Amino acid sequence: MGDLSYSVRDFFIRVVLMIGKWNGGYLVQFVVLSDLWWLVSGLGSMSSLAISYGEDGPVFCGLKSDGSHLVNCYGSNPAIIYGTPAHLPFIGLTAGDGFVCGLLLESNKPYCWGSSGYLRPGVPQPMMEGAEYVEISAGDYHLCGLRKPSTGRHRNLSVIDCWGYNMTRNNVFDGQIQSISAGSEFNCGLFSENKTVFCWGDEASSRVISLIPQEMRFQKISAGGYHVCGILEGADSKAFCWGRSLNLEEEISMISAAYLNQGNVDFPPSDPMLSVVGGKFHACGIKSYGRGVICWGYTVKRSTPTPTAIKVYEIAAGNYFTCGILAEKSLLPVCWGLGFPSSLPLAASPGLCETAPCPPGSYEFFDAHAPCKSPDSHACLPCSNGCPAEMYQKMECTLKSDRTVNARQNNQSARKTTAAGGCSVSKDNGKIRPDMDEIKLRRARTFTYEELERATGGFREESLVGKGSFSCVYKGVLKNGTVVAV
């Protein structure tokens, strides 16, 4: 494994020196790959979903929703489809260019399949005897795994093993690491104690290392092709991104400007988010209120637009498309963007199974599908938060269920709270303006929450037409075409 005594800073210096030695060969390889810009893979962190994209086509893989921990894969890469291990249970999945890897349930080791020229099928080699991992993450042509925490005198050290192109080595860091996420040619981690980010690898085409926001603290992070996004700590739970939206100029010149909606992935929307994932030049997040999806960055013009009327439990990004698991009984996957697999017929697990109790701010997923097989394991989902105008929170999030919200009745007034989004509504009986009550009662109609959500497209920001001292007003279109103010 090598010397355990060097620090994060020492490791960064050693990596840069190694890359310098390989610079000539690396440049030749990169020129070849830049001619294949359309074929870059999906990226990011371990999940119940994984997306691979390469010269043999896209593949979507998901853990089954029946609690078996087995994986289903759909798409056009035969090496992945026919190489999928039908009888091996996995904790979670990740994918790169032409390959998919899973963390084995029984041994806590990574296991890969597909057509990568840099990772052999099966358990990656070399593999230290007895090594076990808590998380794995794949980049374009490499895989990294975060080892289980050490005990004794090495308990404050973390080990991340990597395999693949220019990455095969053991990496030792000072401090406990909460999670890791791989980008195209780099990797990042999030320290458990101070919630700061560190990255290593090649940053020539991304600058993710030099642009790390040193003073910011994150709940979670996710790497894209050449950028990193994270959810900031605090009540707002807003996204922050850094890196590069596009790769080198040679690649940009190959994409006609007519096929791009110009956008910068480094400027995320202000919506509070539960999670975020990164594609090659774009990112998507799950909104804190309502579990709607929102995407930003560069998108190819012919892309299927981001859906505005769905709720999702989990999302994963490919290079130019994103997929999610619908937050409904079916648990079916849905994709948008460009180049995603045309057929995704079976349900997938809404999250990873964990043996530890669900942490504060999350709840245990209960459903007839029972996504976790072991009696002592369960899937933990983040609690939603925030609330649009004319709604109030009926029940708080508990360890067993997400919070519930109801539409405000005519005799319930909205009042401003300090919750993220500024439009949170709590139940408050009383009159705002008593002299107007008679007019309001004559003009008002009662609708279900689902009708209001559908009419306003999920209370999306584009529907917001006004914000007062105690409420927000949304423009909505009813099923019969009538335009209303909600």
N, C-alpha and C positions, 0 to 999 in steps of 0.2 A: 504493500500500500504506500510505502514511502514515508518521508518525514512528516510527523504530525505537529511540528512546532511552529510552522509559519502562519502568518496572519492573512486576512483577506487582502490587504494591500500588497503583501509579498506575492500572493498568488496572482494578482492582476499583472504584476511586473513580469513574472515568469511566463504567463500566457502570451503577453505581447512579444516577448523575446522569441518564443516558439513560433509564433505566426510570422515573425520577420524572417526566420530561417526558411520557412516554407513558402515565402512570398511569391517566388517565381512560378512554382508549380501551381499555386493557388490561383494566380491571375489567369493562367492558361485555362484552368478548369472553369473559372467564372465566365470567361468569354464564351465558352461552349454553352454554359447554362443560360446565359442571357439571351441566346437565340431561342430558348424554349420558355419564354415568359409566361405563356398560357398554361404551362404544365406544372406550376408550383403547387406544393401540397398545402393541406390544412395544418394548423399550428395550435399551440396553446397548452392548457393544463389537463390533468387527468379528469375524466368525467364518465358518466354513464353512456356518453355518446362519443364517437370519434369519426373524423372525416379525413379521407385520403384523396389526393388528387395528383395525377401524374400522366405520363405519356400514354398509359393504357386506360385512362378515364377515371372519373370520380367514383368513390365508394363511401357509403354511409354505413357505419356499424353502431349497434346499440345493444346494451345488455337487455335481455328479455325481462318483461314485466311480471313474470310468474314466480319470481323468487328463486329461480334455478341458478342465477348468476352466469348463465350461458349467453353466448353472443350470436347475434344475427347480423349478416352483412349483405348489402344490396348495392349493385352498381355494375360497372363494365370492366373492372380490372380482374381478369380470371385468376391471376396469382393470389389475389386476396380472397376472392369469392370461394375458390376451390380449396384454398389453403386454410380457411377458417377452421380452427379446432372445435369440432362439434360437441365434445364431451369434457372440455376443460372449463371449470368455473373461474370467473375473474371478479376481482374487486372493482376495477375501473379500467378505462380504455384511453388510449391516445394514438395519434396517427401522424405519419410524415409522408414524404413523396413516394408513393407506391408501396407503402407498408403500414401495418397496424400492429400495435403492441398492447398487451393487457397485463395487469398485475395479478398473478395467480393467487387464488383464494387460499389454497392449501400451503404453499411454500413462501408466499410474499416475495416472489421473484418475477421479473419481467419475462414475458414470452412474446415473440414477434413472428409475424408471417407476412408474405407478400413478395415483392420483386425488387427490393432495395439492393443496390450493389455495394452498400457500405455496412449493412447489418445482416448477419446470417440468420436464417429462420431458426426458431426455437429460443432457448435462453441465451442472451448475448454473452459473448466471450471476449476477454477473460472475465471470469466471475469468481470473486473471493469466496472460499468455502464458508458456509454458514451465514453469508450475508443475507439480510432481509430488508425489504424496502416498504416505506409507507406511502410513497407517491412516485409516479413516473411521468415524464413529459417528453414529447418528440418534437424535433425541429425538422427542417427539410430532409436532412440526411443523417441525423444522429438521434440518440435517445439518452436521456439522463434519468437517474433514479436517486431519490433521497433515502438514505439508509435510516433504519430505526435508530432512535437516540441511544447513545452510548451510556454506560454507567461507570461508576468509579471515578478515577482521576481524569478520564476523558469525557465526562458527562457534559462539559461545556463546549465540546467540539462537535461539529456536524460534518458528515461525509456525504458527498454527492459523486456517484460513479457515472461516467459517461462513456458511450460507445458510438462509433461511427466516424464520418468524415472529419478529420482534424480535431476530434474530440475525445478519443479513447484515452482516458486517464482517471485517476482518483483525485478528487478535489476536497481539501479539508479547510473548514472555515471556523473561525472563533465565534461561538454563540449558537444557540439553538435556532433552527430554521423552521418556520411554520409551513411554507409551501414553496414550490418551484414552478417555473413556466419557461418553455423553450421557444425561441423565435427562429427565424430562418437560419442564422449562423451564430447565434448567441444564446445565452441562458440567463435567467434572473431568478432571484430568490427573495423571500420576505422573512426578515428576522422576527422571531416570536416575541421577544421582550420589548424592543423599541419600535417595532412595526416599520422599520426603514427598509429600503430596497437596495440590493446589490446586484450587479450583472458582470458577466465575464464572457469571453469569446472574441469573435471578430466584429468590430464595430465600424469597419471601413465604409460600409454601405448604409449604416443606420445611425451611428453616433449615440446609441442608447446608453453606453457607459458614461461618456463625458457629459451627457445631458440629464443624468439621474437627479431628481429633485431632492437634494440632501436633507432639507428641513421638513419635508412632508412625511406624514404617517398614513399608512394604508391598512384597510381591512383585508383586502385581497388584491392580487395582480393577475394579469394575463398578457402574454406576449403575442404579438402579431408577426407579420413578415419582417418588418423593419422598424417596429415601434412597440411600445409597451403602454398598456392602460391599467389603471388601478382605481379602486373605490376608496375614496378618502375616509379617514376616521372622522367621527363626529355625527351630529344629528342630520346634517344635510345629505351625507352619503353620495356626494357627487363624484363623477369620473374625472380623472386627470390623465392625460396621455403625453408621451414624449417620444422622440425619434424622428423618422422620416416617413412622409406619406408615400413617396415614390422612390424607386431605386435609382440607379445611375442613368445619366442622360441617354446612353445607348438604348436602354429599355424604353424610356419615355418616347423616343423618336419612332419606335415601332408601333406605338398606339396612337391612332389618329385622334386628334382632339374632338372630332365629331362623335366619337364613341365614349366620351367621358363626361360625366357630370362633375365639374370641378368642385372638389371638397378637400379639406385638410383634416386628417385624422387627429391632429394635435389640438383641435378645437371641438371638444365634445359638447353636447347640449347640457343645459343646466339641470335637467331632470334628476332627482334622486334615484339611485339604482340599487338593485339587489346584487347584480353580478354583471360582468362584462367579459367579452371574448374578442379576439383579434383575428382578422383575416390578413391577406397580404397587404392591402392598402386601406382597409376599412376596419371598423369595430362596431359591435352591437352590444346593447345592454338590455336587461330586464328592468322595467320601471318598478320603483318601490310600491307605487299605488297601482293595483289592478293587474300587475304582471304582464303588461303590454310590452312590446318590443320596440326599440328605437335604434337606428343605425346611422353612422356618419362616416365621412371619409370619401375616397374615390369609389365610384361605381360605374360599371360599364353600362352604356346607354340602353342596351336591349335587356337589361336585367328586369326580372320580376320585382316589382316594388315591395318594400317592407310592408307586411300586413299591419293594418291599424286596428282591426277588430278582433284580434285573438289574444288569449292569455297563454303563457307558457310557464312550465316548471324549470326547464333547463334549455340551454342553447349551446351550440358549437359552431365554429366557423371553418369554412374551407378557404380557398384563396379568394374567389370572387362571389361566394355565396355563403349563406348561413342557414342552419337548421335548428328547429326547436321541438320540444315535446309539449303537445297541447295540454293545458291545465283543465282537462275534462276527463270523463270516465274512460274514454277510448285510449288515452295516452298515446295517440298516434303521432308520428313525426310529420313535420311540415317544413318545407324549404323555400327560400326566396333568394334572388340574386341571379347569377348566370352560371350554367354548367353543372347544376346539381343532378343527382340521379333521378331518372324519370319515374321510378316505382319504389315506394316505401310502404309496403303493405302491413307490417306488423307493429304492435305496440312496443314501446321501450320503457325502461325504468326511468322514473322522474329524477333520480338522484343516486348518489353512492350510498352503500350500506356501511354503517359504522357501529362499533360495539360500545363506544363511549356515549354517555347521555348527551342528548341534544343540548348545545350551549345556549345561553341566554340570547334572545333575539331570533330563535328558530323554533320549529315545532316538528313533531314526528308525523310523517306521512302515513295516513291510514286509508286503505282502499281494498276493494275486493281482490285486486291483482296481487297484493302482498309482495312487494318487490324484493324483500329480504327474506331469505330462506331460514337462516339461523334464528332461533327464538330469542337470542340475546342481542340481535343486531336490528337496526332500523335505518330508514332514510330520513335525514334531517333537512328540512327546507327553510329558507329564511323567511321570517315574518314580513308581511307587507306592511306599509305605513303610508301616512299621508291620506288626504281625503279631498275630493273635489267639492265645489260649492253645492249647497242644497242636500248634502249628505251628512250623516252623523255616525259615529262608531257605536255599534250596539254591544259588541263584546270584544275584549282585548285578546291578543294572541296568547295562547297558553302552550304548554309543552305538548298538548295533544291535538291542537287545531289552530289554524290561522284565525286572525280576527275577522269579524263580520261587520259590515256597514249596511245601513238602511237609508232609503230616501226619506227626507224630512217631510212631514205632513204640513198642511197649511197653517196650523197653529204652533208650529215649531220654528223658531228663528235661528238663523245661522250666526255664529260669532267667530271672530278671528282668533286663531290660536298661534302658538309659536312653532307648530309642527312644520316639517320641511314641505315646501311648496306653497305655503301661505294661504291655502284654500281649505285647510282642514276644518271640519265642522263637527261640533259636539252637540248632543241633544240638549235643548234649552227651551222649555215651554215659556211662552210669553209673546208679547207683541212688540214689533219694532216700531211701527207707527200705527197706533190704534185708529186714527182717523182714516186710514187707508184700508182697514180690514174688510169693510163691506165690498169695496171695489175688487180687492184681491180674491175674495171668495167667489165673486161672480165670474171672474175671468180665469180662475185657476182650474186645472184638471189634475187628477191623480194618475201617476204612471208608476209602473214597477221600475226597480233599479235597472233591470236588464234593458227595458225600453229606452230609458234615458241614456244608458251607456251606448247602446246601438245608435241612437239618434245623433250623438255627439262624436261618434267614432272613438269611443273609449275615453271621453273627456280629454282628447289630445289638445296640445297647446295651440294648434292651428284653429281650433274651434272657440278659443277664449276671445270674447269680444269686449269684456270689461271687468274691472276689478275694483271693488269698493272697499270701504273700511271694515265691512263685516261679511262680505260674500264675493263670489266671482260669478260672472254670467257667461254662459256658453251658447253658441248658436247650434241648433240641432235641426235635423230633418226627419220627420216622422215617416212611418211606413207608407202612409198615403200621400207623401210629398209635401205636407204642410211644414213650413219653416217656423220654428218656435224658439223662444229664449228660455233656457233652462237655468 
